[in-house]
């Protein structure tokens, strides 16, 4: 081969390597609830997915209602949320293709350490909320149409009260879980939270303690506080949906390997997992 052609081949090889090295990763738009981000779970597990699939996950962490709305609008490729009836409706209305179980934790009621409403140790959240309402001690609601807010509203109804109580004692914030917990800590308010987010932020919440739900999920006597999470790819018929990568994400998230990572997350730091794996693949082991 002449010197000229050797230079041509070398130039082509260099061009190919540069082109490959500069290619942008595929992007997956994940709309999810604030608890998966505030707890630190996504930061812990997503890098493995991004590396395995040469992808970048753009996370929008909002209330479940907002995450579902993003999916309905086709502004997300996949949603990871926790409001089962709304998830089932999302699929039934053909906004999503199929719901898969991912994990669960539980809800708890937290409040000021001096417990002015006298609810600490009550077994049922509805009884505790009734006592808070009767005493008119401050309650901080997320008020953001999230899965946690939906749970709260159902518990007020179970207590025989309006789902959106009125009164100066009831503060509807329109904020995520982390911000709501910080507000409760600063103002001496009660609130409902998923256990994972509370445990992950407990060191910065010195004025709050668990009132209802026990020190771990095993000690939670109120089965209505069970909190399952599901993952749903958005219907590709909406257009501009990265369906292949969304399906890859669901398969990866529900795999035994990733479920094992979820099972271990939080144990070293908090003495218990922040989430418990619950995919079909995990249950079938």
C-alpha positions as CSV (number, residue, x, y, z in Angstrom):
1,X,0.0,0.0,0.0
2,X,1.3,3.4,-1.0
3,X,2.1,6.1,1.6
4,X,-0.9,8.1,0.2
5,X,-3.4,5.3,0.9
6,X,-1.9,4.5,4.3
7,X,-2.6,8.2,5.2
8,X,-6.1,7.9,3.8
9,X,-6.9,4.8,5.9
10,X,-5.3,6.4,9.0
11,X,-7.4,9.6,8.6
12,X,-10.6,7.5,8.2
13,X,-9.8,5.5,11.4
14,X,-9.1,8.7,13.3
15,X,-12.4,10.2,12.0
16,X,-14.3,7.1,13.1
17,X,-12.9,7.1,16.6
18,X,-13.5,10.8,17.1
19,X,-17.1,10.4,15.8
20,X,-17.8,7.4,18.1
21,X,-16.2,9.2,21.1
22,X,-18.3,12.3,20.6
23,X,-21.7,10.6,20.1
24,X,-24.3,11.6,22.6
25,X,-25.8,9.0,24.9
26,X,-29.5,8.0,24.6
27,X,-31.7,10.0,26.9
28,X,-34.5,8.5,29.1
29,X,-37.0,10.9,30.6
30,X,-38.0,9.6,34.0
31,X,-40.9,11.3,35.8
32,X,-41.0,10.1,39.4
33,X,-42.1,11.0,42.9
34,X,-39.9,13.1,45.2
35,X,-39.4,10.3,47.6
36,X,-37.3,8.3,45.2
37,X,-34.9,11.3,44.8
38,X,-35.1,12.8,48.4
39,X,-34.3,9.4,49.9
40,X,-31.1,9.2,47.7
41,X,-32.2,5.9,46.1
42,X,-32.0,7.2,42.5
43,X,-28.5,8.6,43.0
44,X,-27.4,5.2,44.3
45,X,-28.8,3.0,41.5
46,X,-29.2,5.0,38.3
47,X,-25.4,5.2,37.4
48,X,-25.5,1.4,36.9
49,X,-28.3,1.7,34.3
50,X,-26.6,4.6,32.6
51,X,-23.4,2.7,32.3
52,X,-24.9,-0.6,31.1
53,X,-27.1,1.1,28.5
54,X,-24.8,4.0,27.5
55,X,-27.7,6.3,28.4
56,X,-28.4,9.4,30.5
57,X,-31.5,9.5,32.7
58,X,-33.1,12.9,33.0
59,X,-35.0,12.8,36.3
60,X,-38.0,15.0,37.0
61,X,-38.9,14.5,40.7
62,X,-42.4,15.9,41.5
63,X,-45.5,14.7,43.2
64,X,-47.1,11.5,41.8
65,X,-50.0,13.6,40.3
66,X,-47.6,15.8,38.4
67,X,-45.5,12.8,37.3
68,X,-48.6,11.1,35.9
69,X,-49.6,14.4,34.1
70,X,-46.1,14.5,32.5
71,X,-46.7,10.9,31.2
72,X,-50.2,11.8,30.0
73,X,-48.7,14.7,28.0
74,X,-46.0,12.6,26.5
75,X,-43.3,14.6,28.3
76,X,-41.8,11.5,29.9
77,X,-40.7,8.1,28.6
78,X,-41.5,6.2,31.8
79,X,-43.0,7.0,35.2
80,X,-42.1,5.6,38.7
81,X,-44.8,6.5,41.2
82,X,-46.8,5.4,44.2
83,X,-50.6,5.8,43.9
84,X,-52.0,2.4,42.8
85,X,-55.5,3.4,41.8
86,X,-54.1,6.3,39.7
87,X,-51.5,4.1,38.2
88,X,-54.1,1.5,37.1
89,X,-56.2,4.3,35.6
90,X,-53.2,5.6,33.7
91,X,-52.8,2.2,32.0
92,X,-56.6,1.7,31.6
93,X,-56.8,5.0,29.8
94,X,-53.9,3.9,27.5
95,X,-51.5,6.6,28.7
96,X,-49.1,3.8,29.7
97,X,-48.5,0.2,28.4
98,X,-48.2,-1.9,31.5
99,X,-47.6,-1.4,35.2
100,X,-44.9,-3.5,37.0
101,X,-44.4,-3.8,40.8
102,X,-41.1,-2.4,41.9
103,X,-40.8,-2.0,45.7
104,X,-42.7,-0.8,48.7
105,X,-42.2,1.0,52.0
106,X,-44.7,2.6,54.4
107,X,-46.1,5.9,55.5
108,X,-45.7,7.2,59.0
109,X,-46.9,10.2,61.0
110,X,-44.1,12.4,62.5
111,X,-44.4,15.4,64.7
112,X,-42.8,17.6,67.4
113,X,-40.8,15.7,70.0
114,X,-43.0,17.1,72.8
115,X,-46.1,15.7,71.0
116,X,-48.6,18.3,72.1
117,X,-51.6,16.4,70.5
118,X,-50.7,13.2,72.5
119,X,-50.7,10.8,69.6
120,X,-47.4,9.0,69.9
121,X,-47.8,5.3,70.0
122,X,-51.3,5.2,68.5
123,X,-51.7,2.3,66.2
124,X,-54.1,3.8,63.6
125,X,-53.2,6.9,61.6
126,X,-56.9,7.8,61.4
127,X,-57.1,8.0,65.2
128,X,-54.0,10.2,65.3
129,X,-55.3,12.6,62.7
130,X,-58.6,12.9,64.5
131,X,-56.8,13.8,67.7
132,X,-54.7,16.4,65.9
133,X,-57.8,18.0,64.4
134,X,-59.5,18.1,67.7
135,X,-56.5,19.7,69.4
136,X,-56.0,22.0,66.4
137,X,-52.2,21.6,66.6
138,X,-50.5,22.5,63.4
139,X,-50.5,19.9,60.6
140,X,-48.4,20.4,57.5
141,X,-49.8,18.8,54.3
142,X,-47.9,18.5,51.1
143,X,-51.0,19.7,49.3
144,X,-49.4,18.8,46.0
145,X,-51.5,16.0,44.5
146,X,-48.7,13.5,45.3
147,X,-49.1,9.9,46.3
148,X,-48.4,11.0,49.9
149,X,-51.1,13.7,49.7
150,X,-53.6,11.2,48.3
151,X,-52.9,8.9,51.2
152,X,-53.3,11.8,53.6
153,X,-56.7,12.7,52.2
154,X,-57.9,9.1,52.5
155,X,-56.8,9.0,56.1
156,X,-58.7,12.2,56.9
157,X,-61.8,10.6,55.4
158,X,-61.2,7.4,57.5
159,X,-61.1,9.6,60.5
160,X,-64.6,10.9,59.6
161,X,-63.3,14.3,58.6
162,X,-63.1,16.3,55.3
163,X,-60.3,15.1,53.0
164,X,-59.1,18.7,52.9
165,X,-59.6,20.1,56.4
166,X,-60.1,23.8,57.0
167,X,-58.7,25.9,59.8
168,X,-55.7,27.9,60.8
169,X,-54.1,24.8,62.1
170,X,-54.0,23.1,58.7
171,X,-51.2,24.2,56.4
172,X,-51.4,23.1,52.8
173,X,-47.9,23.8,51.3
174,X,-47.9,22.6,47.7
175,X,-44.4,21.3,48.3
176,X,-42.4,18.1,48.0
177,X,-41.7,15.7,50.9
178,X,-38.3,17.1,51.8
179,X,-39.5,20.7,51.9
180,X,-42.6,19.6,53.9
181,X,-40.5,17.8,56.5
182,X,-38.2,20.8,56.9
183,X,-41.2,23.1,57.3
184,X,-42.7,20.7,60.0
185,X,-39.3,20.7,61.8
186,X,-39.1,24.4,61.8
187,X,-42.7,25.2,62.8
188,X,-43.5,22.3,65.2
189,X,-46.0,20.7,62.9
190,X,-47.2,17.2,62.4
191,X,-47.1,15.6,58.9
192,X,-47.4,12.4,57.0
193,X,-44.3,11.1,55.2
194,X,-42.9,8.0,53.6
195,X,-40.5,6.3,56.0
196,X,-37.6,6.3,53.5
197,X,-37.5,10.0,53.1
198,X,-37.8,10.7,56.8
199,X,-35.0,8.3,57.7
200,X,-32.7,9.7,55.0
201,X,-33.2,13.3,56.3
202,X,-33.7,12.6,60.0
203,X,-30.3,14.0,61.0
204,X,-31.4,17.4,59.8
205,X,-34.8,17.1,61.5
206,X,-33.9,17.3,65.2
207,X,-37.3,18.5,66.3
208,X,-39.3,15.7,64.7
209,X,-39.9,12.1,65.9
210,X,-42.0,9.2,64.7
211,X,-45.5,9.3,66.3
212,X,-47.4,6.6,64.4
213,X,-45.9,3.7,62.5
214,X,-43.2,2.3,64.9
215,X,-39.5,2.3,64.4
216,X,-39.6,0.0,61.4
217,X,-42.1,-1.3,58.9
218,X,-42.4,-4.5,61.0
219,X,-43.7,-2.4,63.9
220,X,-46.3,-0.6,61.8
221,X,-49.7,-1.9,62.9
222,X,-51.7,0.1,60.4
223,X,-51.8,-1.9,57.2
224,X,-53.5,1.1,55.4
225,X,-50.1,2.8,55.5
226,X,-48.5,0.3,53.1
227,X,-46.9,2.2,50.2
228,X,-46.2,0.3,46.9
229,X,-44.4,1.8,43.9
230,X,-45.0,0.9,40.3
231,X,-43.1,1.6,37.0
232,X,-45.0,2.3,33.8
233,X,-43.6,3.0,30.3
234,X,-45.5,5.7,28.5
235,X,-47.5,4.7,25.5
236,X,-45.3,5.2,22.4
237,X,-48.4,6.2,20.4
238,X,-48.0,9.6,22.0
239,X,-45.0,10.1,19.8
240,X,-41.4,11.2,20.7
241,X,-41.3,8.4,23.3
242,X,-38.1,6.4,23.7
243,X,-40.0,3.2,24.1
244,X,-37.1,0.8,23.6
245,X,-35.1,2.5,26.4
246,X,-38.1,2.7,28.6
247,X,-38.7,-1.0,28.3
248,X,-35.0,-1.6,29.0
249,X,-35.3,0.5,32.1
250,X,-38.3,-1.5,33.4
251,X,-36.5,-4.8,32.8
252,X,-33.4,-3.4,34.6
253,X,-35.3,-1.9,37.5
254,X,-37.3,-5.1,38.2
255,X,-34.3,-7.5,37.7
256,X,-33.1,-9.5,40.6
257,X,-29.7,-7.7,40.5
258,X,-31.2,-4.2,40.8
259,X,-33.8,-5.4,43.3
260,X,-31.0,-6.7,45.4
261,X,-29.4,-3.2,45.3
262,X,-32.8,-1.7,46.4
263,X,-33.0,-4.3,49.3
264,X,-29.6,-3.2,50.6
265,X,-30.0,0.5,50.2
266,X,-30.0,2.2,53.6
267,X,-29.1,-0.7,55.8
268,X,-25.6,0.4,56.6
269,X,-26.6,3.9,57.4
270,X,-30.1,3.5,58.9
271,X,-30.1,-0.1,60.2
272,X,-33.0,-0.9,57.8
273,X,-33.8,-0.6,54.1
274,X,-35.5,2.5,52.9
275,X,-37.4,0.4,50.3
276,X,-38.3,-3.3,50.0
277,X,-38.0,-5.0,46.6
278,X,-41.2,-6.4,45.3
279,X,-40.9,-7.1,41.5
280,X,-42.2,-10.3,40.0
281,X,-38.7,-11.5,39.3
282,X,-37.7,-10.9,42.9
283,X,-40.8,-12.8,44.3
284,X,-40.2,-15.7,41.9
285,X,-36.7,-16.5,43.3
